[in-house]
Amino acid sequence: MSDLPELITQAADLKSLVRRVTEVGRLAIDTEFVWERTYRAVLGVVQIAVSDDEAWVIDARAVPSLEPLFPVLLDPKIPVILHGGGQDLEIFSTLMGAPARAVVDTQVEAAFLGYGLQVGLGSLLERVLKIRLRKDQTYTDWTKRPLRPEQLTYARNDVLHLLPMHDQMREELAQRGRLAWVDEELERLEDPARYAPPPDEERYRNVKSWQRLRPKELAVLRAAAAWRERTARRADVRPGFIVSDVVLTTLGTRPVTKREELRGVRGLSTGTIDRHGRGLVAALREGVDCPEEEWPEAPPRVRHAPMPSGLGALLRAMVQAVAEREEIASEIIASAREIDVLGTLAHHEGEPEGLRVLEGWRRDLVGETLLRVARGELAIRYDPGQREVVGEPVKRGSRR
């Protein structure tokens, strides 16, 4: 096989590639993009492989459209294998108007085999297939043309070994009886809500420290943040390049009514005021004039009773013991936040909602035990022979 992959720049060649993918019935995919300044990611190339010796690099700047690729990405019968592909999936969801189907993220598979929660591709390939990649083109500009030979080789190698690595890990997952666990986790990658952008009117919730503002101030912030989002979209720049979060929250608490008053706001450049001052002031006035009944609600300030001393450490130790026994990443079982919420709310009526550790395979594995321990219904001990935490019912009258 040549060191250089076939570079696809014509629609006919892309359609031929899609026919080959359909014939094989699965594909590995990766992308290279630039997203430092633009509102949305600018795709440079898309890499496709159907085996460990068939790979292509699609020049996304040259082909008329990537639409011929969409049917195979949306076909639930054609697995789409990638690694750490959150941004790739977001890009394609935006382009296609729907999330890719039958997604398999090898980073997720690796977490269930003890390789860590977010292991990098290079490290994983070296540990699973004993293949070492050169990562010398990571920060190259993938929008500049012509593409250099070393860029094409780098792009091909990032996708070429995904299928054999996936096959090997999938076999090990099957041997360990964890395919159902992984598949449950992978289903989340197809949830449209995961990739749906919030309405402009809700963008204020993404502004740092928005929770500190009162409802009247939030009305101003809401209008200003929505204006910033629309302006950034039109200018094709990141919203922070229009106005920073710090400036938005400052103006939310101390709105101005005239453009000249913006010159006294720290963090606003003269150029920004000249270009966007009128629009920003208009947005601030809109927020100030918002009737009280339409003000956003302030976020609830929930103050829970502190977790009993030592309970958090106990619950974390239980999760860690199970993770070591099962040889999976402890973070994929339960996050530190989930453990804190569980320990704090376990004694409330009902049970805590929205905690993944109390759902599906996680609940069966350890979640139910964590809940009962936090409620004082189980005493636990560690069995070194079985390498597991053992729960024993607490006798009535023995709880204090």
Number of C-alpha atoms within 10 A of each C-alpha: 6 7 12 18 21 15 17 20 16 14 16 12 15 23 15 12 21 19 15 15 19 17 10 12 15 22 24 27 26 23 24 21 20 16 12 11 14 16 18 15 16 18 18 20 24 21 25 27 26 25 17 15 12 14 25 25 25 26 23 22 17 14 16 11 12 18 13 16 16 16 15 21 24 19 16 13 13 19 19 23 23 26 25 17 19 13 13 20 23 21 20 18 21 14 13 17 12 20 24 25 21 21 24 23 22 26 21 21 26 26 20 25 19 16 20 19 18 16 18 15 20 15 14 21 18 12 12 15 12 11 12 13 14 11 12 10 14 12 10 12 14 23 17 10 11 7 15 10 12 13 17 21 17 19 27 25 21 24 28 23 21 25 22 15 17 22 12 12 18 19 12 15 19 11 10 12 11 17 17 13 15 20 15 12 17 18 13 12 22 17 14 14 12 14 20 14 11 11 10 15 16 15 19 26 16 12 17 13 12 21 16 13 18 16 17 21 23 25 26 29 32 28 25 29 29 18 21 27 23 13 18 19 15 10 13 13 18 19 21 15 13 19 22 17 20 16 14 25 25 17 20 26 16 13 22 19 16 15 17 14 13 22 16 10 14 10 16 16 12 12 9 16 20 12 11 16 20 16 16 28 22 18 23 28 18 16 22 21 12 15 11 11 7 10 17 17 12 15 13 7 7 6 6 9 8 10 16 10 8 8 16 19 13 17 23 18 13 23 24 19 17 20 22 15 13 18 16 21 22 23 15 17 22 21 15 13 10 17 23 18 16 25 24 19 20 20 15 9 7 8 13 17 11 9 18 16 23 24 14 14 18 17 17 12 18 20 24 15 23 25 24 17 23 24 15 16 17 19 16 16 12 13 10 8 6 9 13 17 19 14 16 13 12 15 10 8 6 7 10 5
